[in-house]
């Protein structure tokens, strides 16, 4: 029997897997660290759908899942895929502000010593770091029914919000379907309630995953296989 959904992503995939289990969805997961996504080790493959160039030990995840699927490609039109990769904001948003760069005018007006950057600067900065991720998602979307899921918005730091919103808008502008859990779970101008997060303060927990998957089901983004 085919799964209801396949989860493909980084460490944020764990909460989504827990959410699927909480709602009785039959789910399979392929998870690689953010370092491998950034290192462009994850690629499109004509036979497997998805592949990792190295380390070879991690290729077993893909081969084992293909076996569970009866030898078919991991990416197919009849098994939807939840993608949890591509944002990784914690890898660049905090560093961006180390020298006082700010992306919101209200911050600049409150602190004239800060360095205000334009929306064009933000665009060039983020696309320079994440074009390969978005391109990969678009390739996956050509082979399957992909829904990208944004990560928990664990910080209301203004630069983080700017980059987060830019990633959402960019992905949607290029034709990707993107679910923003924070639109349903976070009050405007606030960060996600800590009760939804693991002790590391960055990753969603089982409660968070259950809420996210429940909202996705309610909004028709995923469903149980017939």
C-alpha positions as CSV (number, residue, x, y, z in Angstrom):
1,X,0.0,0.0,0.0
2,X,1.3,3.4,-0.9
3,X,1.7,6.0,1.8
4,X,-0.6,9.0,2.2
5,X,2.4,11.3,2.1
6,X,6.2,11.5,1.9
7,X,8.0,14.0,4.0
8,X,11.3,15.3,2.5
9,X,13.5,17.7,4.3
10,X,15.8,18.6,7.2
11,X,15.4,18.3,10.9
12,X,12.1,20.2,10.9
13,X,10.7,17.0,9.3
14,X,10.5,15.3,12.6
15,X,7.6,17.3,13.9
16,X,5.7,16.9,10.7
17,X,6.2,13.1,10.9
18,X,4.8,13.2,14.4
19,X,1.9,15.2,13.2
20,X,1.1,12.7,10.5
21,X,1.1,9.9,13.0
22,X,-1.2,11.9,15.3
23,X,-3.7,12.2,12.5
24,X,-3.5,8.6,11.4
25,X,-1.8,9.4,8.1
26,X,0.5,6.7,6.7
27,X,3.7,8.7,6.1
28,X,7.3,8.0,5.0
29,X,10.2,10.3,5.7
30,X,13.5,11.1,4.1
31,X,15.5,13.5,6.2
32,X,19.0,15.0,5.6
33,X,20.8,17.6,7.6
34,X,20.8,21.2,6.5
35,X,24.5,21.0,5.8
36,X,23.7,18.5,3.0
37,X,21.0,20.6,1.5
38,X,23.4,23.6,1.5
39,X,26.2,21.6,0.1
40,X,24.0,20.7,-2.9
41,X,24.3,17.0,-2.1
42,X,20.6,16.5,-2.6
43,X,19.8,16.3,-6.3
44,X,17.1,15.2,-8.8
45,X,17.5,11.7,-10.1
46,X,15.8,10.3,-13.3
47,X,15.2,6.9,-11.6
48,X,14.9,7.5,-7.9
49,X,13.4,11.0,-8.1
50,X,15.6,12.1,-5.3
51,X,19.3,11.3,-4.7
52,X,22.1,12.2,-2.4
53,X,25.5,12.3,-4.1
54,X,27.5,11.5,-0.9
55,X,28.0,10.2,1.8
56,X,27.0,6.9,0.3
57,X,25.7,5.6,3.6
58,X,22.8,8.0,3.4
59,X,21.8,6.7,0.0
60,X,20.3,3.7,1.9
61,X,17.4,5.9,3.0
62,X,16.3,6.4,-0.6
63,X,16.9,2.9,-1.7
64,X,14.9,1.5,1.3
65,X,12.0,3.8,0.6
66,X,12.0,2.8,-3.1
67,X,11.8,-0.8,-2.0
68,X,8.8,0.0,0.2
69,X,7.2,1.7,-2.8
70,X,7.6,-1.4,-4.9
71,X,10.5,-0.1,-6.8
72,X,8.9,3.1,-8.1
73,X,10.3,6.6,-8.0
74,X,10.0,8.4,-4.7
75,X,8.5,11.3,-6.6
76,X,5.3,10.5,-8.4
77,X,2.0,12.4,-9.1
78,X,-0.1,10.1,-6.9
79,X,1.9,10.4,-3.6
80,X,2.1,14.0,-2.3
81,X,5.3,15.2,-0.8
82,X,5.7,17.7,2.1
83,X,8.9,19.6,1.7
84,X,10.6,21.1,4.8
85,X,13.8,22.5,3.3
86,X,14.9,25.8,1.7
87,X,14.4,28.3,4.4
88,X,17.2,27.6,7.0
89,X,17.0,31.2,8.2
90,X,19.0,30.7,11.3
91,X,22.1,30.2,9.1
92,X,22.1,33.7,7.8
93,X,19.6,36.1,9.4
94,X,21.4,36.5,12.7
95,X,24.8,37.1,11.0
96,X,23.2,39.7,8.7
97,X,22.5,42.0,11.7
98,X,25.9,41.6,13.4
99,X,27.2,44.9,12.0
100,X,23.9,46.8,12.6
101,X,22.2,46.1,9.3
102,X,18.4,46.4,9.6
103,X,15.7,45.6,7.0
104,X,12.8,47.5,8.5
105,X,12.5,51.3,8.5
106,X,11.0,51.5,12.0
107,X,14.3,49.9,13.3
108,X,16.4,52.4,11.5
109,X,14.3,55.4,12.7
110,X,14.7,54.1,16.3
111,X,18.4,53.8,15.9
112,X,20.1,56.2,13.4
113,X,23.4,54.4,14.0
114,X,22.0,51.3,12.3
115,X,22.5,50.5,8.6
116,X,19.2,50.4,6.7
117,X,19.1,48.1,3.6
118,X,16.6,48.3,0.8
119,X,14.2,45.6,-0.4
120,X,16.4,45.2,-3.5
121,X,19.4,44.5,-1.3
122,X,17.3,41.9,0.7
123,X,16.3,40.3,-2.6
124,X,19.8,40.0,-3.9
125,X,21.1,38.8,-0.6
126,X,18.5,36.0,-0.1
127,X,18.4,34.8,-3.7
128,X,22.1,34.6,-3.7
129,X,22.0,32.1,-0.8
130,X,18.8,30.2,-1.6
131,X,18.4,30.0,-5.4
132,X,19.7,26.4,-5.5
133,X,17.2,25.3,-2.9
134,X,14.2,26.9,-4.6
135,X,15.3,25.5,-8.0
136,X,15.5,22.1,-6.5
137,X,12.0,22.4,-5.0
138,X,10.7,23.4,-8.5
139,X,12.3,20.3,-10.0
140,X,10.7,18.1,-7.4
141,X,7.3,19.8,-8.0
142,X,7.4,18.9,-11.7
143,X,7.4,15.2,-10.7
144,X,5.0,15.2,-7.7
145,X,2.4,17.1,-5.8
146,X,4.7,19.1,-3.6
147,X,3.7,21.4,-0.7
148,X,6.5,23.3,1.0
149,X,6.0,23.9,4.7
150,X,7.7,26.9,6.3
151,X,9.5,26.3,9.6
152,X,8.3,27.5,13.0
153,X,8.7,31.2,13.4
154,X,10.5,31.0,16.7
155,X,11.8,34.6,16.7
156,X,10.1,37.9,16.1
157,X,13.4,39.6,15.4
158,X,12.7,42.1,12.6
159,X,15.4,40.9,10.2
160,X,14.2,37.3,10.6
161,X,10.6,38.4,9.8
162,X,11.8,40.2,6.7
163,X,13.7,37.2,5.3
164,X,10.9,34.8,6.3
165,X,8.3,36.8,4.4
166,X,10.6,37.2,1.4
167,X,11.1,33.4,1.2
168,X,7.3,32.8,1.3
169,X,6.6,35.4,-1.4
170,X,9.5,34.2,-3.6
171,X,8.5,30.5,-3.5
172,X,4.9,31.4,-4.2
173,X,5.9,33.7,-7.1
174,X,7.7,30.9,-8.9
175,X,4.7,28.7,-8.6
176,X,5.4,26.6,-5.5
177,X,2.6,25.8,-3.1
178,X,3.7,26.9,0.4
179,X,1.9,26.4,3.7
180,X,2.8,29.0,6.4
181,X,2.0,27.4,9.7
182,X,2.7,30.6,11.5
183,X,-0.2,32.3,9.8
184,X,-2.5,30.0,11.7
185,X,-0.5,29.6,15.0
186,X,1.2,33.0,15.6
187,X,-0.4,36.3,16.5
188,X,0.6,39.2,14.3
189,X,4.0,40.7,15.4
190,X,4.7,37.8,17.8
191,X,6.8,34.7,17.8
192,X,5.5,31.2,18.1
193,X,4.4,30.2,21.6
194,X,7.3,28.3,23.2
195,X,4.9,25.4,24.1
196,X,5.0,24.4,20.5
197,X,8.8,24.1,20.5
198,X,11.5,21.7,21.6
199,X,14.0,22.7,24.3
200,X,16.3,24.0,21.6
201,X,13.8,26.8,20.9
202,X,14.0,26.3,17.2
203,X,12.3,23.1,16.2
204,X,8.6,22.2,16.5
205,X,7.5,19.5,18.9
206,X,4.8,16.8,18.6
207,X,2.0,19.3,19.5
208,X,3.2,21.7,16.8
209,X,3.4,18.9,14.2
210,X,-0.1,17.8,15.0
211,X,-1.5,21.3,14.7
212,X,0.4,21.9,11.4
213,X,-0.8,18.6,9.8
214,X,-4.3,19.1,11.1
215,X,-4.5,22.5,9.5
216,X,-3.1,21.2,6.2
217,X,-5.8,18.5,6.2
218,X,-8.5,21.0,7.0
219,X,-7.3,23.3,4.2
220,X,-7.2,20.5,1.6
221,X,-3.4,20.6,1.2
222,X,-3.0,16.9,2.1
223,X,-5.4,14.1,2.5
224,X,-5.6,10.4,3.1
225,X,-5.1,8.1,0.1
226,X,-8.4,6.7,-1.2
